[in-house]
Amino acid sequence: MAKQSPPQLLADEKHTWWRGDKVYVATTVAEGCLLGAELSQTAGSDDLQAAYGVFADEARELNPDYQPQTVNTDGWEATQKAWKDLFSGVTLILCFLHGTGIV
């Protein structure tokens, strides 16, 4: 029996540089595994939705009914909007460290 896709995810953007331009790598992780990493030209919701959408498409190729239960984020509004648009029933969780201002 194949292992099911993880129901709890973490999503975050790595700020970096590519060919002299600031870009963002939208990462999706779960259970100690990097599930997705896709380049985003901006940190805006449209670009992040396209980047995280690569993970969503790949997950749905494995299971057309895939719906994560939760996604833990740092609270960035564009990230949260992207995930809500990709998976309308997902519950968003604010990272404790970001929510308390520790990081």
OpenMM code with the backbone's topology and positions (N, CA, C; nanometers):
from openmm import Vec3, app, unit

residues = "MET ALA LYS GLN SER PRO PRO GLN LEU LEU ALA ASP GLU LYS HIS THR TRP TRP ARG GLY ASP LYS VAL TYR VAL ALA THR THR VAL ALA GLU GLY CYS LEU LEU GLY ALA GLU LEU SER GLN THR ALA GLY SER ASP ASP LEU GLN ALA ALA TYR GLY VAL PHE ALA ASP GLU ALA ARG GLU LEU ASN PRO ASP TYR GLN PRO GLN THR VAL ASN THR ASP GLY TRP GLU ALA THR GLN LYS ALA TRP LYS ASP LEU PHE SER GLY VAL THR LEU ILE LEU CYS PHE LEU HIS GLY THR GLY ILE VAL".split()
positions = [
    Vec3(0.0846, -0.1178, 0.0000),
    Vec3(0.0000, 0.0000, 0.0000),
    Vec3(0.0889, 0.1239, 0.0000),
    Vec3(0.0596, 0.2183, -0.0863),
    Vec3(0.1394, 0.3403, -0.0967),
    Vec3(0.1130, 0.4321, 0.0217),
    Vec3(0.2172, 0.5019, 0.0642),
    Vec3(0.2030, 0.5976, 0.1732),
    Vec3(0.1218, 0.7170, 0.1238),
    Vec3(0.0339, 0.7663, 0.2093),
    Vec3(-0.0483, 0.8817, 0.1745),
    Vec3(0.0343, 1.0092, 0.1835),
    Vec3(-0.0068, 1.1087, 0.1071),
    Vec3(0.0573, 1.2394, 0.1156),
    Vec3(0.0313, 1.2984, 0.2528),
    Vec3(0.1283, 1.3708, 0.3088),
    Vec3(0.1137, 1.4212, 0.4450),
    Vec3(0.0024, 1.5257, 0.4573),
    Vec3(-0.0777, 1.5178, 0.5633),
    Vec3(-0.1867, 1.6137, 0.5817),
    Vec3(-0.1418, 1.7455, 0.6454),
    Vec3(-0.0272, 1.7479, 0.7122),
    Vec3(0.0242, 1.8698, 0.7746),
    Vec3(0.1502, 1.9139, 0.7005),
    Vec3(0.1494, 2.0393, 0.6553),
    Vec3(0.2608, 2.0936, 0.5776),
    Vec3(0.3163, 2.2183, 0.6440),
    Vec3(0.4361, 2.2547, 0.6023),
    Vec3(0.4959, 2.3829, 0.6371),
    Vec3(0.5386, 2.4481, 0.5070),
    Vec3(0.5095, 2.5773, 0.4924),
    Vec3(0.5459, 2.6505, 0.3712),
    Vec3(0.6203, 2.7776, 0.4093),
    Vec3(0.7267, 2.8060, 0.3364),
    Vec3(0.8041, 2.9273, 0.3624),
    Vec3(0.8825, 2.9639, 0.2372),
    Vec3(0.9200, 3.0904, 0.2292),
    Vec3(0.9970, 3.1390, 0.1159),
    Vec3(1.1399, 3.1699, 0.1595),
    Vec3(1.2337, 3.1195, 0.0831),
    Vec3(1.3752, 3.1496, 0.1029),
    Vec3(1.4089, 3.2670, 0.0132),
    Vec3(1.4566, 3.3767, 0.0731),
    Vec3(1.4985, 3.4936, -0.0040),
    Vec3(1.6390, 3.4657, -0.0566),
    Vec3(1.6584, 3.4847, -0.1869),
    Vec3(1.7889, 3.4555, -0.2455),
    Vec3(1.8081, 3.5404, -0.3711),
    Vec3(1.9150, 3.5145, -0.4420),
    Vec3(1.9468, 3.5884, -0.5643),
    Vec3(1.9631, 3.4900, -0.6794),
    Vec3(1.9164, 3.5311, -0.7971),
    Vec3(1.9324, 3.4502, -0.9173),
    Vec3(1.9611, 3.5443, -1.0336),
    Vec3(2.0793, 3.5277, -1.0935),
    Vec3(2.1226, 3.6122, -1.2055),
    Vec3(2.1157, 3.7608, -1.1723),
    Vec3(2.1533, 3.7939, -1.0502),
    Vec3(2.1577, 3.9330, -1.0070),
    Vec3(2.0263, 3.9901, -0.9571),
    Vec3(1.9192, 3.9142, -0.9630),
    Vec3(1.7882, 3.9617, -0.9179),
    Vec3(1.7478, 3.8919, -0.7887),
    Vec3(1.6831, 3.9679, -0.7007),
    Vec3(1.6285, 3.9065, -0.5802),
    Vec3(1.5074, 3.8230, -0.6195),
    Vec3(1.5053, 3.6989, -0.5721),
    Vec3(1.3950, 3.6073, -0.5996),
    Vec3(1.3621, 3.5321, -0.4710),
    Vec3(1.2618, 3.4491, -0.4788),
    Vec3(1.2148, 3.3736, -0.3629),
    Vec3(1.1968, 3.2281, -0.4049),
    Vec3(1.2367, 3.1375, -0.3186),
    Vec3(1.2143, 2.9959, -0.3442),
    Vec3(1.1031, 2.9511, -0.2504),
    Vec3(0.9892, 2.9203, -0.3077),
    Vec3(0.8732, 2.8755, -0.2298),
    Vec3(0.8941, 2.7284, -0.1948),
    Vec3(0.9076, 2.6998, -0.0657),
    Vec3(0.9346, 2.5626, -0.0222),
    Vec3(0.8143, 2.5049, 0.0516),
    Vec3(0.7921, 2.3771, 0.0290),
    Vec3(0.6878, 2.3011, 0.0977),
    Vec3(0.7553, 2.1807, 0.1614),
    Vec3(0.7373, 2.1647, 0.2930),
    Vec3(0.8016, 2.0540, 0.3644),
    Vec3(0.7006, 1.9839, 0.4547),
    Vec3(0.7336, 1.8585, 0.4883),
    Vec3(0.6529, 1.7803, 0.5825),
    Vec3(0.7334, 1.6587, 0.6251),
    Vec3(0.7178, 1.6220, 0.7498),
    Vec3(0.7780, 1.5000, 0.8024),
    Vec3(0.9267, 1.4899, 0.7703),
    Vec3(0.9979, 1.6025, 0.7808),
    Vec3(1.1414, 1.6030, 0.7574),
    Vec3(1.1825, 1.5895, 0.6122),
    Vec3(1.0903, 1.6127, 0.5208),
    Vec3(1.1182, 1.5939, 0.3782),
    Vec3(1.0810, 1.7202, 0.2998),
    Vec3(1.1683, 1.7610, 0.2093),
    Vec3(1.1390, 1.8714, 0.1193),
    Vec3(1.0513, 1.8178, 0.0064),
    Vec3(0.9267, 1.8620, 0.0032),
    Vec3(0.8307, 1.8124, -0.0956),
    Vec3(0.8253, 1.8986, -0.2207),
    Vec3(0.8606, 2.0263, -0.2058),
    Vec3(0.8556, 2.1154, -0.3205),
    Vec3(0.9440, 2.2362, -0.2999),
    Vec3(1.0051, 2.2828, -0.4083),
    Vec3(1.0852, 2.4052, -0.4081),
    Vec3(1.0747, 2.4645, -0.5478),
    Vec3(1.0181, 2.5835, -0.5550),
    Vec3(0.9941, 2.6439, -0.6857),
    Vec3(1.0268, 2.7924, -0.6794),
    Vec3(1.0911, 2.8427, -0.7841),
    Vec3(1.1305, 2.9825, -0.7916),
    Vec3(1.0086, 3.0720, -0.8111),
    Vec3(1.0060, 3.1825, -0.7375),
    Vec3(0.9027, 3.2847, -0.7512),
    Vec3(0.9732, 3.4182, -0.7739),
    Vec3(0.9321, 3.4912, -0.8757),
    Vec3(0.9978, 3.6180, -0.9071),
    Vec3(0.9717, 3.7254, -0.8019),
    Vec3(0.8546, 3.7189, -0.7368),
    Vec3(0.8207, 3.8158, -0.6325),
    Vec3(0.7619, 3.7417, -0.5131),
    Vec3(0.7405, 3.8160, -0.4059),
    Vec3(0.6752, 3.7600, -0.2876),
    Vec3(0.5267, 3.7940, -0.2867),
    Vec3(0.4731, 3.8301, -0.4030),
    Vec3(0.3311, 3.8603, -0.4158),
    Vec3(0.2476, 3.7334, -0.4272),
    Vec3(0.1193, 3.7464, -0.3980),
    Vec3(0.0335, 3.6273, -0.3919),
    Vec3(0.0203, 3.5560, -0.5263),
    Vec3(0.0164, 3.6289, -0.6377),
    Vec3(0.0031, 3.5627, -0.7679),
    Vec3(0.1257, 3.4773, -0.7995),
    Vec3(0.2447, 3.5350, -0.7794),
    Vec3(0.3672, 3.4592, -0.8069),
    Vec3(0.3843, 3.3438, -0.7091),
    Vec3(0.3510, 3.3667, -0.5823),
    Vec3(0.3628, 3.2577, -0.4850),
    Vec3(0.2610, 3.1481, -0.5128),
    Vec3(0.1422, 3.1858, -0.5554),
    Vec3(0.0427, 3.0834, -0.5888),
    Vec3(0.0917, 2.9986, -0.7057),
    Vec3(0.1532, 3.0611, -0.8045),
    Vec3(0.2078, 2.9845, -0.9171),
    Vec3(0.3187, 2.8909, -0.8693),
    Vec3(0.4049, 2.9397, -0.7808),
    Vec3(0.5159, 2.8574, -0.7316),
    Vec3(0.4657, 2.7426, -0.6444),
    Vec3(0.3808, 2.7720, -0.5471),
    Vec3(0.3261, 2.6653, -0.4629),
    Vec3(0.2310, 2.5754, -0.5424),
    Vec3(0.1773, 2.6296, -0.6502),
    Vec3(0.0891, 2.5510, -0.7356),
    Vec3(0.1585, 2.4325, -0.8012),
    Vec3(0.2900, 2.4424, -0.8192),
    Vec3(0.3648, 2.3286, -0.8739),
    Vec3(0.3541, 2.2109, -0.7777),
    Vec3(0.3725, 2.2377, -0.6465),
    Vec3(0.3548, 2.1309, -0.5474),
    Vec3(0.2114, 2.0778, -0.5515),
    Vec3(0.1138, 2.1682, -0.5555),
    Vec3(-0.0271, 2.1264, -0.5559),
    Vec3(-0.0567, 2.0362, -0.6755),
    Vec3(-0.0069, 2.0741, -0.7924),
    Vec3(-0.0295, 1.9928, -0.9127),
    Vec3(0.0341, 1.8552, -0.8989),
    Vec3(0.1580, 1.8520, -0.8480),
    Vec3(0.2273, 1.7237, -0.8331),
    Vec3(0.1582, 1.6350, -0.7294),
    Vec3(0.1118, 1.6953, -0.6194),
    Vec3(0.0414, 1.6176, -0.5167),
    Vec3(-0.0878, 1.5595, -0.5730),
    Vec3(-0.1562, 1.6383, -0.6551),
    Vec3(-0.2822, 1.5911, -0.7133),
    Vec3(-0.2610, 1.4895, -0.8252),
    Vec3(-0.1415, 1.4872, -0.8826),
    Vec3(-0.1108, 1.3802, -0.9784),
    Vec3(-0.1058, 1.2461, -0.9063),
    Vec3(-0.0554, 1.2474, -0.7832),
    Vec3(-0.0485, 1.1250, -0.7036),
    Vec3(-0.1834, 1.0885, -0.6436),
    Vec3(-0.2596, 1.1912, -0.6052),
    Vec3(-0.3904, 1.1705, -0.5436),
    Vec3(-0.4804, 1.2875, -0.5837),
    Vec3(-0.5691, 1.2685, -0.6798),
    Vec3(-0.6539, 1.3779, -0.7277),
    Vec3(-0.7375, 1.4451, -0.6185),
    Vec3(-0.7617, 1.3754, -0.5083),
    Vec3(-0.8418, 1.4310, -0.3989),
    Vec3(-0.7562, 1.4907, -0.2876),
    Vec3(-0.6256, 1.5073, -0.3110),
    Vec3(-0.5366, 1.5549, -0.2042),
    Vec3(-0.5804, 1.6910, -0.1525),
    Vec3(-0.5888, 1.7000, -0.0214),
    Vec3(-0.6242, 1.8236, 0.0483),
    Vec3(-0.5490, 1.8238, 0.1809),
    Vec3(-0.4472, 1.9101, 0.1954),
    Vec3(-0.3807, 1.9148, 0.3257),
    Vec3(-0.4773, 1.9673, 0.4319),
    Vec3(-0.4613, 1.9180, 0.5539),
    Vec3(-0.5438, 1.9671, 0.6645),
    Vec3(-0.4930, 2.1015, 0.7136),
    Vec3(-0.3599, 2.1127, 0.7289),
    Vec3(-0.3008, 2.2354, 0.7817),
    Vec3(-0.1757, 2.2726, 0.7036),
    Vec3(-0.1480, 2.4031, 0.7011),
    Vec3(-0.0217, 2.4551, 0.6498),
    Vec3(0.0277, 2.5579, 0.7509),
    Vec3(0.1471, 2.5359, 0.8033),
    Vec3(0.2107, 2.6268, 0.8973),
    Vec3(0.2909, 2.7282, 0.8163),
    Vec3(0.2650, 2.8579, 0.8396),
    Vec3(0.3363, 2.9640, 0.7676),
    Vec3(0.3861, 3.0679, 0.8671),
    Vec3(0.4665, 3.1610, 0.8152),
    Vec3(0.5175, 3.2689, 0.8996),
    Vec3(0.4208, 3.3868, 0.9088),
    Vec3(0.3043, 3.3736, 0.8476),
    Vec3(0.2038, 3.4788, 0.8560),
    Vec3(0.2046, 3.5768, 0.7399),
    Vec3(0.2979, 3.5608, 0.6458),
    Vec3(0.3020, 3.6492, 0.5294),
    Vec3(0.1692, 3.6374, 0.4554),
    Vec3(0.1015, 3.7500, 0.4367),
    Vec3(-0.0339, 3.7503, 0.3798),
    Vec3(-0.0397, 3.6854, 0.2414),
    Vec3(0.0590, 3.7130, 0.1578),
    Vec3(0.0591, 3.6566, 0.0228),
    Vec3(0.0742, 3.5046, 0.0252),
    Vec3(0.1532, 3.4540, 0.1192),
    Vec3(0.1687, 3.3088, 0.1330),
    Vec3(0.0367, 3.2467, 0.1753),
    Vec3(-0.0271, 3.3071, 0.2740),
    Vec3(-0.1539, 3.2541, 0.3224),
    Vec3(-0.2611, 3.2570, 0.2137),
    Vec3(-0.2663, 3.3656, 0.1378),
    Vec3(-0.3648, 3.3755, 0.0289),
    Vec3(-0.3383, 3.2688, -0.0768),
    Vec3(-0.2119, 3.2489, -0.1105),
    Vec3(-0.1779, 3.1482, -0.2114),
    Vec3(-0.2280, 3.0104, -0.1699),
    Vec3(-0.2035, 2.9730, -0.0445),
    Vec3(-0.2459, 2.8403, 0.0019),
    Vec3(-0.3976, 2.8284, 0.0106),
    Vec3(-0.4653, 2.9342, 0.0543),
    Vec3(-0.6123, 2.9312, 0.0594),
    Vec3(-0.6719, 2.9180, -0.0811),
    Vec3(-0.6090, 2.9842, -0.1784),
    Vec3(-0.6581, 2.9749, -0.3159),
    Vec3(-0.6316, 2.8370, -0.3760),
    Vec3(-0.5202, 2.7750, -0.3386),
    Vec3(-0.4863, 2.6425, -0.3918),
    Vec3(-0.5669, 2.5308, -0.3263),
    Vec3(-0.5907, 2.5446, -0.1951),
    Vec3(-0.6623, 2.4419, -0.1178),
    Vec3(-0.7636, 2.5132, -0.0281),
    Vec3(-0.8836, 2.5329, -0.0774),
    Vec3(-0.9819, 2.6169, -0.0082),
    Vec3(-1.0162, 2.5692, 0.1324),
    Vec3(-1.0046, 2.4412, 0.1605),
    Vec3(-1.0409, 2.3904, 0.2924),
    Vec3(-0.9275, 2.3821, 0.3919),
    Vec3(-0.8098, 2.4304, 0.3555),
    Vec3(-0.6934, 2.4169, 0.4430),
    Vec3(-0.7033, 2.5115, 0.5633),
    Vec3(-0.6533, 2.4655, 0.6770),
    Vec3(-0.6427, 2.5497, 0.7959),
    Vec3(-0.5009, 2.6035, 0.8024),
    Vec3(-0.4880, 2.7351, 0.8131),
    Vec3(-0.3566, 2.7981, 0.8214),
    Vec3(-0.3162, 2.8133, 0.9670),
    Vec3(-0.1919, 2.7810, 0.9957),
    Vec3(-0.1374, 2.7924, 1.1307),
    Vec3(-0.0241, 2.8941, 1.1271),
    Vec3(-0.0262, 2.9878, 1.2203),
    Vec3(0.0808, 3.0863, 1.2313),
    Vec3(0.1937, 3.0275, 1.3145),
    Vec3(0.3136, 3.0312, 1.2603),
    Vec3(0.4315, 2.9837, 1.3322),
    Vec3(0.4432, 3.0565, 1.4658),
    Vec3(0.4599, 2.9809, 1.5735),
    Vec3(0.4704, 3.0378, 1.7075),
    Vec3(0.5831, 3.1406, 1.7156),
    Vec3(0.6992, 3.1088, 1.6607),
    Vec3(0.8139, 3.1996, 1.6690),
    Vec3(0.7876, 3.3300, 1.5947),
    Vec3(0.7252, 3.3227, 1.4780),
    Vec3(0.6931, 3.4441, 1.4036),
    Vec3(0.5788, 3.5209, 1.4701),
    Vec3(0.4813, 3.4487, 1.5209),
    Vec3(0.3657, 3.5118, 1.5842),
    Vec3(0.3995, 3.5878, 1.7109),
    Vec3(0.5019, 3.5428, 1.7827),
    Vec3(0.5423, 3.6103, 1.9062),
    Vec3(0.6518, 3.7133, 1.8832),
    Vec3(0.6996, 3.7234, 1.7588),
    Vec3(0.8026, 3.8212, 1.7279),
    Vec3(0.9432, 3.7779, 1.7661),
    Vec3(0.9615, 3.6511, 1.8000),
    Vec3(1.0943, 3.6024, 1.8369),
    Vec3(1.1871, 3.6042, 1.7156),
    Vec3(1.1326, 3.5766, 1.5977),
    Vec3(1.2138, 3.5815, 1.4749),
    Vec3(1.1555, 3.6814, 1.3779),
] * unit.nanometer
topology = app.Topology()
chain = topology.addChain("A")
for resn in residues:
    res = topology.addResidue(resn, chain)
    for name in ("N", "CA", "C"):
        topology.addAtom(name, app.Element.getBySymbol(name[0]), res)
